[in-house]
């Protein structure tokens, strides 16, 4: 559909009912302060298109992307069954564009382990495309552009079904061949005597070969039985050498003797259970722990309202906005977002922006004050993620590698932190090799973003991390002091027996490393290392990009990564945990865009709907071997 209101139905058509509510109004507070949904009434709504944002969440599991499309699909089916054809048509087109145009941008779209979802989505797209064609034929005349647009989507849906079928066949063929080859290798037969003379019947005696099978499937991604995974050697540097002449380690020590079986994606850990898990398999337990929903905002609302609120967020991510035609002014928008430049929208967004802008300004001043006091120090390494083409989109590998080097190599006290030479070697040499291997194993494109859980599993399988090193996983709303303090406290608590501690922090589609430096006498520093920092994060209050580049000595002749990023790796050293909290608050605010600000001010935090919330963070804490 074009960016105009959908054509109105004939009076005698099935669209005799008012358009159903596809998204609810805001939550209302009672006198006691509790949140309740307002009375939901049927009303006529119009839809307006905006730019979709779903494809920006490349490091969020593709399963969550499919959940978004399935929500829109369910709403489309529901409206169609109730006879509300205009609403069903709008939702149907949005489903097709989400399923056929947005989700395929995800790096894991062609992964073998998601082929079932890929096929199901393609088949649903064909079904919805046919339905929308029927609506066009039975309703008032549609414009030529509307018909051409639908025809293109219908054709793309059929092509995706064909492609998914071919991929499914090929993966099944490869799996079958692998299984057959394994059977052949485990039951290898050889011919042995006696052979009878010619003109007599030939008798064959078969026996199993005593030696190891000679055949090993080329499809297998695991080493042969008895073969150890690739070991990472390490070499320390001279204490008296300068950073520029320190020899970086090529890889890291072998920390685990046996590779575990890879498991599913990480599960968000409840904030009120941040104590370190002391079982033998804490890492696996953290990944399978269920959500703690006892304190969720959603439980205070009706199930029907929660579903509608979830649909509202899904529609925003997919690029569809709903307006109530029966209400004028600021209250007309059903969702808090608008792609239209109207006075009502501007005033609403301005009010929302001021709330977080004030908080952001305070955090920025707090950071600058600590910087002037010497409690936060900023330095740089002369490389960055993407400086070498093979490291592009590799932050999910770079940050854990920083942690691994820190846990293995940082033995002296006071700990000076990772040398710049090691940082450069990790980004420019180690990361490209691992990225190529991981993407090849997972069946991803050359520059696909990686899910953090897949990277952690890879390092554990290859012996660079051990399950026994896993300390804790903490996550939640980074703007909530309780959630943020739980993470920092978890870093502080792990100083027993002088163990080295490090963490990977996943926030806003980017992963950084936080290394805890033991300085002696119970004192600790924290190095926050970002392989692709934002200009805004490292700017001073009131400083523009030109003055920032001049102050940092940025080579303006270098090719720009983007207008928002700096071509260098930043090390932000915080001299205590309080300084780390101050920096993390500003770090979060500096990454929020205009749409994020509107979302944050429009929606309260909800544990059950946090996957695409711009405030969500997740941190994994690791320690060296005891």
C-alpha angles and dihedrals in degrees: 000000000000122000095277136090116288113259114269119251127243113264091246095049125105089261090082091121122077112265108276120246107266094178131022130236121253123295115267126217123226123216088268091056097247120139119244132168116249121239107289112222130180111256140162113265135187125208129223128190126232136169112291118236101189095099091059090073096078097150094048110098112269087230087072090052090054089050089057092052091046090054090055091045092053091049090049092051092046094052092045092052090051091052097249095135100169093055091043090052093051092048091045093055089047091052092051093050092046094047098040104031110023108034093049087064089069113103092231095052094105095038113130093229091061098046093109093057090044092055095044092050092049092051091049089050091056090049094049091045090056091047093052089050089056091050090052092050095048100039133068115301113291125213121263091245091055092052094046091049092053092046090055091050092047091051091048091050091055091048090051091052090052092048093047090049092052092047091048092051093047094050091048090047092051092046092049092048091049091052093048092049090051090053090049092050094048094048105036115169130201130194118243137177153305101081111179123227123270117282089032126095115274114241120194124196115200124200135169118260113247096212126078116283112270095211125084121178115246088212093064115102094195129082121258119271109286093015114122121226118255109291124222115221121206134207124191124218133239111274091220096049121104121242091255092059101036113119109237120223113253094215139336138272123275105260104171125052097199128037114227126224110269115251137201127285120299119273120222109258119226114252095225090062102059097132114120113266110233101191121118091252104038093145093059092044092054091053094052099038112124123235117269101229098169093104099034120133088225092066090062091059133067116267091239093055093046090054091051091048089051090050090051090057092045091053091051092052091049093049105256124123127192127211129190107233093197094063127063131207128011094347094058094085112085091191120046093238132081134180090197122095099231130148092239092052093047093052093048093047092045091055091049093047094052092059096059094029090062092049091046092052091053092051091048092053090047090054093048091050092054090046091055089047090054095243092115119043126185126204135160142224118216098245139055143192105292096021085112108042092230092062096057113130089004103126091115088063099035097056096051090046089056088053093048093052091047094051093048104036107032101090104131125089123246087041111219093197130238113328117243088242091061092048090052093047093050093051101038102035116015099039099054092053093049093044091054092049096046095046090049092050093048094044094241132148121267096262100029119142113245127227109242092231092059091052093049091049089051093053092048093048091050094048099247091115129026129211088235089063093060111106109171148326118225129179147150138102109355091203091057109091091209092056095042093047090052089060096045091044089053089056091047095048095057099078096102113135091000094285117173113242133200137166140197114220118204113197135149095355093307134098126211134176127240114196122193112218117205107220099176133252090058094300122132137185127201124219114203106196119192118184093198111024125188119243089229092056093057098037123107122236109288094005119135126211095261094056091041092054090047093050093048094043094239112184102237090195090068116100110263117250088198136318090261102047133075121228094233141067114255126215112196108191115201114193095209141009093263090058089049091055091050091052094045091053092054092041089058095047092047091060098052116105127202094272090049090053092052091048094049093051093044100048133047117225114272123185091209095054102038103110094095097025109122090222097059119114135173127196131189117204120205134179134195121263112288 
